[in-house]
């Protein structure tokens, strides 16, 4: 499972958003393994699940560290980092 999490984190670190099928294809792990790893990464605040713009009933996954949009200011990036740390702390408290 650790290798799957590492592979998914590496794949999403480039800032791209992928559907679960594409993550399975690119990492080579089974869909059940990828699904479990994505849930764990979401709980840790490392991965974000969003609605797919192309298909309303599908979701894409992207790194919580990935910048969104064009011209992200330094202050917005800092705020995003603070919020990510708060999510991680919240997960540690509930664990």
Biopython code that builds the backbone (N, CA, C, O; Angstrom):
import numpy as np
from Bio.PDB.StructureBuilder import StructureBuilder

atoms = [
    (1, "UNK", "N", (0.828, -1.192, 0.000)),
    (1, "UNK", "CA", (0.000, 0.000, 0.000)),
    (1, "UNK", "C", (0.870, 1.253, 0.000)),
    (1, "UNK", "O", (0.540, 2.256, -0.633)),
    (2, "UNK", "N", (1.991, 1.176, 0.725)),
    (2, "UNK", "CA", (2.880, 2.340, 0.803)),
    (2, "UNK", "C", (3.421, 2.696, -0.579)),
    (2, "UNK", "O", (3.532, 3.873, -0.922)),
    (3, "UNK", "N", (3.756, 1.687, -1.365)),
    (3, "UNK", "CA", (4.268, 1.942, -2.708)),
    (3, "UNK", "C", (3.201, 2.588, -3.582)),
    (3, "UNK", "O", (3.510, 3.454, -4.400)),
    (4, "UNK", "N", (1.947, 2.172, -3.415)),
    (4, "UNK", "CA", (0.855, 2.766, -4.190)),
    (4, "UNK", "C", (0.683, 4.230, -3.817)),
    (4, "UNK", "O", (0.522, 5.080, -4.692)),
    (5, "UNK", "N", (0.716, 4.531, -2.520)),
    (5, "UNK", "CA", (0.591, 5.931, -2.079)),
    (5, "UNK", "C", (1.726, 6.780, -2.634)),
    (5, "UNK", "O", (1.506, 7.901, -3.092)),
    (6, "UNK", "N", (2.938, 6.241, -2.590)),
    (6, "UNK", "CA", (4.094, 6.976, -3.109)),
    (6, "UNK", "C", (3.973, 7.205, -4.611)),
    (6, "UNK", "O", (4.281, 8.291, -5.102)),
    (7, "UNK", "N", (3.527, 6.186, -5.340)),
    (7, "UNK", "CA", (3.383, 6.314, -6.791)),
    (7, "UNK", "C", (2.310, 7.343, -7.144)),
    (7, "UNK", "O", (2.490, 8.138, -8.066)),
    (8, "UNK", "N", (1.201, 7.330, -6.416)),
    (8, "UNK", "CA", (0.119, 8.285, -6.671)),
    (8, "UNK", "C", (0.569, 9.698, -6.322)),
    (8, "UNK", "O", (0.302, 10.638, -7.071)),
    (9, "UNK", "N", (1.244, 9.850, -5.199)),
    (9, "UNK", "CA", (1.749, 11.165, -4.798)),
    (9, "UNK", "C", (2.717, 11.702, -5.840)),
    (9, "UNK", "O", (2.669, 12.883, -6.184)),
    (10, "UNK", "N", (3.589, 10.847, -6.341)),
    (10, "UNK", "CA", (4.546, 11.249, -7.380)),
    (10, "UNK", "C", (3.814, 11.659, -8.655)),
    (10, "UNK", "O", (4.149, 12.676, -9.263)),
    (11, "UNK", "N", (2.824, 10.880, -9.061)),
    (11, "UNK", "CA", (2.068, 11.177, -10.278)),
    (11, "UNK", "C", (1.349, 12.518, -10.171)),
    (11, "UNK", "O", (1.370, 13.313, -11.111)),
    (12, "UNK", "N", (0.719, 12.767, -9.036)),
    (12, "UNK", "CA", (-0.060, 13.992, -8.868)),
    (12, "UNK", "C", (0.809, 15.208, -8.549)),
    (12, "UNK", "O", (0.324, 16.338, -8.591)),
    (13, "UNK", "N", (2.078, 14.992, -8.234)),
    (13, "UNK", "CA", (2.954, 16.106, -7.854)),
    (13, "UNK", "C", (3.236, 17.055, -9.013)),
    (13, "UNK", "O", (3.718, 18.167, -8.796)),
    (14, "UNK", "N", (2.946, 16.636, -10.230)),
    (14, "UNK", "CA", (3.194, 17.487, -11.391)),
    (14, "UNK", "C", (2.073, 18.492, -11.632)),
    (14, "UNK", "O", (2.155, 19.300, -12.557)),
    (15, "UNK", "N", (1.023, 18.448, -10.806)),
    (15, "UNK", "CA", (-0.044, 19.434, -10.912)),
    (15, "UNK", "C", (-1.201, 19.041, -11.811)),
    (15, "UNK", "O", (-2.129, 19.828, -11.998)),
    (16, "UNK", "N", (-1.166, 17.843, -12.368)),
    (16, "UNK", "CA", (-2.254, 17.385, -13.233)),
    (16, "UNK", "C", (-3.350, 16.734, -12.391)),
    (16, "UNK", "O", (-3.093, 16.218, -11.303)),
    (17, "UNK", "N", (-4.576, 16.768, -12.917)),
    (17, "UNK", "CA", (-5.710, 16.101, -12.278)),
    (17, "UNK", "C", (-6.049, 14.858, -13.095)),
    (17, "UNK", "O", (-6.119, 14.916, -14.323)),
    (18, "UNK", "N", (-6.257, 13.736, -12.413)),
    (18, "UNK", "CA", (-6.523, 12.472, -13.095)),
    (18, "UNK", "C", (-7.752, 11.789, -12.516)),
    (18, "UNK", "O", (-8.032, 11.878, -11.321)),
    (19, "UNK", "N", (-8.485, 11.100, -13.403)),
    (19, "UNK", "CA", (-9.541, 10.195, -12.954)),
    (19, "UNK", "C", (-8.871, 8.941, -12.413)),
    (19, "UNK", "O", (-7.707, 8.662, -12.701)),
    (20, "UNK", "N", (-9.627, 8.197, -11.628)),
    (20, "UNK", "CA", (-9.064, 6.993, -11.003)),
    (20, "UNK", "C", (-8.593, 5.984, -12.057)),
    (20, "UNK", "O", (-7.589, 5.302, -11.852)),
    (21, "UNK", "N", (-9.305, 5.885, -13.175)),
    (21, "UNK", "CA", (-8.916, 4.940, -14.220)),
    (21, "UNK", "C", (-7.542, 5.285, -14.791)),
    (21, "UNK", "O", (-6.737, 4.395, -15.065)),
    (22, "UNK", "N", (-7.283, 6.560, -14.966)),
    (22, "UNK", "CA", (-5.994, 7.003, -15.509)),
    (22, "UNK", "C", (-4.877, 6.775, -14.489)),
    (22, "UNK", "O", (-3.752, 6.440, -14.861)),
    (23, "UNK", "N", (-5.191, 6.958, -13.199)),
    (23, "UNK", "CA", (-4.200, 6.700, -12.153)),
    (23, "UNK", "C", (-3.842, 5.215, -12.136)),
    (23, "UNK", "O", (-2.672, 4.857, -12.001)),
    (24, "UNK", "N", (-4.854, 4.347, -12.274)),
    (24, "UNK", "CA", (-4.622, 2.897, -12.335)),
    (24, "UNK", "C", (-3.717, 2.569, -13.523)),
    (24, "UNK", "O", (-2.772, 1.790, -13.402)),
    (25, "UNK", "N", (-4.021, 3.172, -14.665)),
    (25, "UNK", "CA", (-3.246, 2.922, -15.882)),
    (25, "UNK", "C", (-1.793, 3.377, -15.734)),
    (25, "UNK", "O", (-0.872, 2.659, -16.123)),
    (26, "UNK", "N", (-1.594, 4.552, -15.179)),
    (26, "UNK", "CA", (-0.244, 5.122, -15.095)),
    (26, "UNK", "C", (0.603, 4.496, -13.987)),
    (26, "UNK", "O", (1.824, 4.406, -14.122)),
    (27, "UNK", "N", (-0.029, 4.061, -12.892)),
    (27, "UNK", "CA", (0.742, 3.486, -11.786)),
    (27, "UNK", "C", (0.905, 1.977, -11.901)),
    (27, "UNK", "O", (1.885, 1.424, -11.400)),
    (28, "UNK", "N", (-0.038, 1.301, -12.553)),
    (28, "UNK", "CA", (0.053, -0.145, -12.707)),
    (28, "UNK", "C", (-0.516, -0.945, -11.548)),
    (28, "UNK", "O", (-0.406, -2.171, -11.537)),
    (29, "UNK", "N", (-1.122, -0.278, -10.571)),
    (29, "UNK", "CA", (-1.739, -0.975, -9.446)),
    (29, "UNK", "C", (-3.200, -1.290, -9.759)),
    (29, "UNK", "O", (-3.801, -0.684, -10.646)),
    (30, "UNK", "N", (-3.764, -2.253, -9.013)),
    (30, "UNK", "CA", (-5.173, -2.601, -9.185)),
    (30, "UNK", "C", (-6.050, -1.439, -8.728)),
    (30, "UNK", "O", (-5.636, -0.619, -7.910)),
    (31, "UNK", "N", (-7.271, -1.382, -9.269)),
    (31, "UNK", "CA", (-8.181, -0.286, -8.946)),
    (31, "UNK", "C", (-8.516, -0.256, -7.458)),
    (31, "UNK", "O", (-8.621, 0.823, -6.874)),
    (32, "UNK", "N", (-8.684, -1.417, -6.838)),
    (32, "UNK", "CA", (-9.002, -1.454, -5.408)),
    (32, "UNK", "C", (-7.850, -0.888, -4.573)),
    (32, "UNK", "O", (-8.078, -0.194, -3.582)),
    (33, "UNK", "N", (-6.624, -1.185, -4.973)),
    (33, "UNK", "CA", (-5.450, -0.662, -4.267)),
    (33, "UNK", "C", (-5.362, 0.847, -4.423)),
    (33, "UNK", "O", (-5.105, 1.562, -3.454)),
    (34, "UNK", "N", (-5.575, 1.334, -5.640)),
    (34, "UNK", "CA", (-5.526, 2.775, -5.904)),
    (34, "UNK", "C", (-6.631, 3.490, -5.145)),
    (34, "UNK", "O", (-6.406, 4.560, -4.580)),
    (35, "UNK", "N", (-7.819, 2.906, -5.128)),
    (35, "UNK", "CA", (-8.945, 3.512, -4.421)),
    (35, "UNK", "C", (-8.658, 3.641, -2.927)),
    (35, "UNK", "O", (-8.922, 4.685, -2.329)),
    (36, "UNK", "N", (-8.123, 2.589, -2.328)),
    (36, "UNK", "CA", (-7.777, 2.629, -0.901)),
    (36, "UNK", "C", (-6.691, 3.659, -0.622)),
    (36, "UNK", "O", (-6.769, 4.411, 0.350)),
    (37, "UNK", "N", (-5.683, 3.687, -1.479)),
    (37, "UNK", "CA", (-4.590, 4.647, -1.300)),
    (37, "UNK", "C", (-5.095, 6.079, -1.440)),
    (37, "UNK", "O", (-4.668, 6.960, -0.694)),
    (38, "UNK", "N", (-5.998, 6.320, -2.386)),
    (38, "UNK", "CA", (-6.552, 7.665, -2.562)),
    (38, "UNK", "C", (-7.353, 8.097, -1.337)),
    (38, "UNK", "O", (-7.284, 9.255, -0.925)),
    (39, "UNK", "N", (-8.115, 7.166, -0.754)),
    (39, "UNK", "CA", (-8.869, 7.498, 0.464)),
    (39, "UNK", "C", (-7.925, 7.875, 1.601)),
    (39, "UNK", "O", (-8.177, 8.835, 2.329)),
    (40, "UNK", "N", (-6.847, 7.125, 1.753)),
    (40, "UNK", "CA", (-5.870, 7.429, 2.802)),
    (40, "UNK", "C", (-5.197, 8.778, 2.560)),
    (40, "UNK", "O", (-5.000, 9.556, 3.493)),
    (41, "UNK", "N", (-4.851, 9.049, 1.314)),
    (41, "UNK", "CA", (-4.213, 10.323, 0.984)),
    (41, "UNK", "C", (-5.169, 11.498, 1.180)),
    (41, "UNK", "O", (-4.750, 12.582, 1.585)),
    (42, "UNK", "N", (-6.457, 11.279, 0.890)),
    (42, "UNK", "CA", (-7.460, 12.321, 1.140)),
    (42, "UNK", "C", (-7.586, 12.592, 2.631)),
    (42, "UNK", "O", (-7.648, 13.746, 3.055)),
    (43, "UNK", "N", (-7.623, 11.540, 3.416)),
    (43, "UNK", "CA", (-7.754, 11.691, 4.866)),
    (43, "UNK", "C", (-6.554, 12.424, 5.455)),
    (43, "UNK", "O", (-6.685, 13.151, 6.440)),
    (44, "UNK", "N", (-5.388, 12.233, 4.850)),
    (44, "UNK", "CA", (-4.177, 12.905, 5.321)),
    (44, "UNK", "C", (-4.067, 14.332, 4.794)),
    (44, "UNK", "O", (-3.166, 15.073, 5.186)),
    (45, "UNK", "N", (-4.984, 14.720, 3.904)),
    (45, "UNK", "CA", (-4.957, 16.075, 3.359)),
    (45, "UNK", "C", (-3.949, 16.268, 2.246)),
    (45, "UNK", "O", (-3.585, 17.403, 1.935)),
    (46, "UNK", "N", (-3.487, 15.180, 1.635)),
    (46, "UNK", "CA", (-2.491, 15.274, 0.574)),
    (46, "UNK", "C", (-3.102, 15.287, -0.816)),
    (46, "UNK", "O", (-2.479, 15.763, -1.765)),
    (47, "UNK", "N", (-4.325, 14.763, -0.945)),
    (47, "UNK", "CA", (-5.004, 14.675, -2.233)),
    (47, "UNK", "C", (-6.391, 15.287, -2.101)),
    (47, "UNK", "O", (-7.057, 15.146, -1.076)),
    (48, "UNK", "N", (-6.808, 15.969, -3.162)),
    (48, "UNK", "CA", (-8.126, 16.602, -3.198)),
    (48, "UNK", "C", (-8.955, 15.922, -4.281)),
    (48, "UNK", "O", (-8.462, 15.654, -5.377)),
    (49, "UNK", "N", (-10.216, 15.646, -3.966)),
    (49, "UNK", "CA", (-11.146, 15.043, -4.916)),
    (49, "UNK", "C", (-12.107, 16.137, -5.371)),
    (49, "UNK", "O", (-12.767, 16.772, -4.549)),
    (50, "UNK", "N", (-12.183, 16.356, -6.693)),
    (50, "UNK", "CA", (-13.046, 17.399, -7.238)),
    (50, "UNK", "C", (-13.897, 16.833, -8.362)),
    (50, "UNK", "O", (-13.550, 15.821, -8.971)),
    (51, "UNK", "N", (-15.022, 17.501, -8.632)),
    (51, "UNK", "CA", (-15.876, 17.121, -9.763)),
    (51, "UNK", "C", (-15.110, 17.330, -11.057)),
    (51, "UNK", "O", (-14.387, 18.314, -11.214)),
    (52, "UNK", "N", (-15.277, 16.397, -11.978)),
    (52, "UNK", "CA", (-14.655, 16.510, -13.292)),
    (52, "UNK", "C", (-15.447, 17.512, -14.122)),
    (52, "UNK", "O", (-16.672, 17.422, -14.203)),
    (53, "UNK", "N", (-14.760, 18.455, -14.732)),
    (53, "UNK", "CA", (-15.430, 19.471, -15.539)),
    (53, "UNK", "C", (-16.014, 18.872, -16.820)),
    (53, "UNK", "O", (-17.004, 19.383, -17.342)),
    (54, "UNK", "N", (-15.417, 17.800, -17.326)),
    (54, "UNK", "CA", (-15.873, 17.185, -18.571)),
    (54, "UNK", "C", (-17.084, 16.278, -18.358)),
    (54, "UNK", "O", (-17.958, 16.211, -19.223)),
    (55, "UNK", "N", (-17.152, 15.585, -17.232)),
    (55, "UNK", "CA", (-18.264, 14.676, -16.922)),
    (55, "UNK", "C", (-18.795, 15.014, -15.542)),
    (55, "UNK", "O", (-18.073, 14.901, -14.551)),
    (56, "UNK", "N", (-20.039, 15.422, -15.470)),
    (56, "UNK", "CA", (-20.607, 15.892, -14.205)),
    (56, "UNK", "C", (-20.690, 14.807, -13.141)),
    (56, "UNK", "O", (-20.698, 15.123, -11.951)),
    (57, "UNK", "N", (-20.752, 13.534, -13.535)),
    (57, "UNK", "CA", (-20.898, 12.454, -12.554)),
    (57, "UNK", "C", (-19.566, 11.770, -12.217)),
    (57, "UNK", "O", (-19.556, 10.740, -11.544)),
    (58, "UNK", "N", (-18.457, 12.329, -12.674)),
    (58, "UNK", "CA", (-17.139, 11.745, -12.433)),
    (58, "UNK", "C", (-16.306, 12.686, -11.574)),
    (58, "UNK", "O", (-16.614, 13.872, -11.448)),
    (59, "UNK", "N", (-15.253, 12.141, -10.988)),
    (59, "UNK", "CA", (-14.361, 12.922, -10.136)),
    (59, "UNK", "C", (-12.927, 12.799, -10.630)),
    (59, "UNK", "O", (-12.548, 11.810, -11.257)),
    (60, "UNK", "N", (-12.151, 13.812, -10.336)),
    (60, "UNK", "CA", (-10.717, 13.777, -10.603)),
    (60, "UNK", "C", (-9.989, 13.995, -9.282)),
    (60, "UNK", "O", (-10.535, 14.570, -8.341)),
    (61, "UNK", "N", (-8.771, 13.533, -9.234)),
    (61, "UNK", "CA", (-7.943, 13.672, -8.038)),
    (61, "UNK", "C", (-6.727, 14.513, -8.396)),
    (61, "UNK", "O", (-6.142, 14.361, -9.468)),
    (62, "UNK", "N", (-6.355, 15.402, -7.483)),
    (62, "UNK", "CA", (-5.168, 16.214, -7.684)),
    (62, "UNK", "C", (-4.473, 16.437, -6.357)),
    (62, "UNK", "O", (-5.066, 16.286, -5.289)),
    (63, "UNK", "N", (-3.235, 16.791, -6.446)),
    (63, "UNK", "CA", (-2.438, 17.023, -5.242)),
    (63, "UNK", "C", (-2.929, 18.267, -4.524)),
    (63, "UNK", "O", (-3.270, 19.264, -5.161)),
    (64, "UNK", "N", (-2.966, 18.212, -3.205)),
    (64, "UNK", "CA", (-3.358, 19.389, -2.425)),
    (64, "UNK", "C", (-2.302, 20.476, -2.537)),
    (64, "UNK", "O", (-2.589, 21.643, -2.270)),
    (65, "UNK", "N", (-1.085, 20.115, -2.926)),
    (65, "UNK", "CA", (0.000, 21.085, -3.083)),
    (65, "UNK", "C", (-0.023, 21.773, -4.438)),
    (65, "UNK", "O", (0.642, 22.792, -4.626)),
    (66, "UNK", "N", (-0.779, 21.231, -5.383)),
    (66, "UNK", "CA", (-0.763, 21.775, -6.737)),
    (66, "UNK", "C", (-1.429, 23.144, -6.782)),
    (66, "UNK", "O", (-2.528, 23.310, -6.252)),
    (67, "UNK", "N", (-0.790, 24.121, -7.402)),
    (67, "UNK", "CA", (-1.422, 25.432, -7.538)),
    (67, "UNK", "C", (-2.607, 25.352, -8.485)),
    (67, "UNK", "O", (-2.600, 24.570, -9.436)),
    (68, "UNK", "N", (-3.605, 26.148, -8.227)),
    (68, "UNK", "CA", (-4.807, 26.150, -9.055)),
    (68, "UNK", "C", (-4.919, 27.497, -9.753)),
    (68, "UNK", "O", (-4.726, 28.539, -9.126)),
    (69, "UNK", "N", (-5.228, 27.484, -11.037)),
    (69, "UNK", "CA", (-5.420, 28.724, -11.776)),
    (69, "UNK", "C", (-4.104, 29.337, -12.220)),
    (69, "UNK", "O", (-3.035, 28.747, -12.065)),
    (70, "UNK", "N", (-4.208, 30.521, -12.767)),
    (70, "UNK", "CA", (-3.033, 31.229, -13.267)),
    (70, "UNK", "C", (-2.699, 32.381, -12.337)),
    (70, "UNK", "O", (-3.595, 33.014, -11.779)),
    (71, "UNK", "N", (-1.434, 32.650, -12.172)),
    (71, "UNK", "CA", (-0.997, 33.794, -11.387)),
    (71, "UNK", "C", (-1.332, 33.700, -9.913)),
    (71, "UNK", "O", (-1.753, 34.689, -9.312)),
    (72, "UNK", "N", (-1.153, 32.534, -9.321)),
    (72, "UNK", "CA", (-1.431, 32.369, -7.899)),
    (72, "UNK", "C", (-0.451, 33.240, -7.109)),
    (72, "UNK", "O", (0.765, 33.144, -7.279)),
    (73, "UNK", "N", (-0.997, 34.073, -6.260)),
    (73, "UNK", "CA", (-0.131, 34.962, -5.491)),
    (73, "UNK", "C", (0.547, 34.202, -4.356)),
    (73, "UNK", "O", (0.094, 33.135, -3.941)),
    (74, "UNK", "N", (1.630, 34.770, -3.869)),
    (74, "UNK", "CA", (2.393, 34.156, -2.789)),
    (74, "UNK", "C", (1.544, 34.022, -1.537)),
    (74, "UNK", "O", (1.638, 33.015, -0.835)),
    (75, "UNK", "N", (0.715, 35.021, -1.244)),
    (75, "UNK", "CA", (-0.118, 34.973, -0.043)),
    (75, "UNK", "C", (-1.176, 33.873, -0.130)),
    (75, "UNK", "O", (-1.465, 33.210, 0.865)),
    (76, "UNK", "N", (-1.749, 33.679, -1.309)),
    (76, "UNK", "CA", (-2.722, 32.596, -1.465)),
    (76, "UNK", "C", (-2.047, 31.235, -1.300)),
    (76, "UNK", "O", (-2.631, 30.318, -0.722)),
    (77, "UNK", "N", (-0.836, 31.102, -1.798)),
    (77, "UNK", "CA", (-0.093, 29.853, -1.615)),
    (77, "UNK", "C", (0.198, 29.613, -0.138)),
    (77, "UNK", "O", (0.087, 28.487, 0.348)),
    (78, "UNK", "N", (0.569, 30.672, 0.574)),
    (78, "UNK", "CA", (0.821, 30.537, 2.007)),
    (78, "UNK", "C", (-0.448, 30.136, 2.750)),
    (78, "UNK", "O", (-0.412, 29.279, 3.633)),
    (79, "UNK", "N", (-1.571, 30.758, 2.391)),
    (79, "UNK", "CA", (-2.851, 30.407, 3.010)),
    (79, "UNK", "C", (-3.192, 28.945, 2.733)),
    (79, "UNK", "O", (-3.647, 28.234, 3.629)),
    (80, "UNK", "N", (-2.977, 28.500, 1.508)),
    (80, "UNK", "CA", (-3.241, 27.112, 1.146)),
    (80, "UNK", "C", (-2.380, 26.169, 1.983)),
    (80, "UNK", "O", (-2.860, 25.130, 2.436)),
    (81, "UNK", "N", (-1.116, 26.523, 2.189)),
    (81, "UNK", "CA", (-0.225, 25.693, 3.009)),
    (81, "UNK", "C", (-0.692, 25.641, 4.457)),
    (81, "UNK", "O", (-0.647, 24.582, 5.082)),
    (82, "UNK", "N", (-1.139, 26.765, 4.994)),
    (82, "UNK", "CA", (-1.644, 26.800, 6.370)),
    (82, "UNK", "C", (-2.887, 25.932, 6.501)),
    (82, "UNK", "O", (-3.013, 25.170, 7.460)),
    (83, "UNK", "N", (-3.801, 26.040, 5.550)),
    (83, "UNK", "CA", (-5.023, 25.230, 5.594)),
    (83, "UNK", "C", (-4.704, 23.743, 5.492)),
    (83, "UNK", "O", (-5.335, 22.928, 6.165)),
    (84, "UNK", "N", (-3.735, 23.383, 4.660)),
    (84, "UNK", "CA", (-3.342, 21.983, 4.529)),
    (84, "UNK", "C", (-2.790, 21.466, 5.853)),
    (84, "UNK", "O", (-3.112, 20.352, 6.265)),
    (85, "UNK", "N", (-1.961, 22.266, 6.523)),
    (85, "UNK", "CA", (-1.425, 21.868, 7.822)),
    (85, "UNK", "C", (-2.538, 21.708, 8.854)),
    (85, "UNK", "O", (-2.496, 20.788, 9.671)),
    (86, "UNK", "N", (-3.528, 22.591, 8.825)),
    (86, "UNK", "CA", (-4.663, 22.468, 9.748)),
    (86, "UNK", "C", (-5.438, 21.179, 9.498)),
    (86, "UNK", "O", (-5.857, 20.512, 10.444)),
    (87, "UNK", "N", (-5.631, 20.824, 8.219)),
    (87, "UNK", "CA", (-6.322, 19.568, 7.898)),
    (87, "UNK", "C", (-5.540, 18.379, 8.435)),
    (87, "UNK", "O", (-6.126, 17.441, 8.977)),
    (88, "UNK", "N", (-4.224, 18.412, 8.287)),
    (88, "UNK", "CA", (-3.391, 17.316, 8.795)),
    (88, "UNK", "C", (-3.489, 17.217, 10.310)),
    (88, "UNK", "O", (-3.612, 16.120, 10.854)),
    (89, "UNK", "N", (-3.435, 18.354, 10.994)),
    (89, "UNK", "CA", (-3.551, 18.368, 12.456)),
    (89, "UNK", "C", (-4.909, 17.828, 12.890)),
    (89, "UNK", "O", (-5.001, 17.066, 13.853)),
    (90, "UNK", "N", (-5.955, 18.221, 12.182)),
    (90, "UNK", "CA", (-7.303, 17.747, 12.498)),
    (90, "UNK", "C", (-7.372, 16.231, 12.354)),
    (90, "UNK", "O", (-7.980, 15.553, 13.182)),
    (91, "UNK", "N", (-6.752, 15.698, 11.305)),
    (91, "UNK", "CA", (-6.746, 14.252, 11.090)),
    (91, "UNK", "C", (-5.953, 13.533, 12.168)),
    (91, "UNK", "O", (-6.321, 12.428, 12.567)),
    (92, "UNK", "N", (-4.874, 14.136, 12.647)),
    (92, "UNK", "CA", (-4.093, 13.519, 13.722)),
    (92, "UNK", "C", (-4.881, 13.484, 15.020)),
    (92, "UNK", "O", (-4.780, 12.520, 15.779)),
    (93, "UNK", "N", (-5.663, 14.520, 15.285)),
    (93, "UNK", "CA", (-6.470, 14.574, 16.505)),
    (93, "UNK", "C", (-7.553, 13.509, 16.475)),
    (93, "UNK", "O", (-7.836, 12.874, 17.491)),
    (94, "UNK", "N", (-8.166, 13.309, 15.298)),
    (94, "UNK", "CA", (-9.258, 12.344, 15.177)),
    (94, "UNK", "C", (-8.768, 10.912, 15.028)),
    (94, "UNK", "O", (-9.559, 9.977, 15.151)),
    (95, "UNK", "N", (-7.485, 10.724, 14.768)),
    (95, "UNK", "CA", (-6.962, 9.365, 14.551)),
    (95, "UNK", "C", (-6.739, 8.625, 15.846)),
    (95, "UNK", "O", (-6.304, 7.474, 15.832)),
]
sb = StructureBuilder()
sb.init_structure("model")
sb.init_model(0)
sb.init_chain("A")
sb.init_seg("    ")
for serial, (resi, resn, name, xyz) in enumerate(atoms, 1):
    if name == "N":
        sb.init_residue(resn, " ", resi, " ")
    sb.init_atom(name, np.array(xyz, "f"), 0.0, 1.0, " ", f" {name:<3s}", serial, name[0])
structure = sb.get_structure()
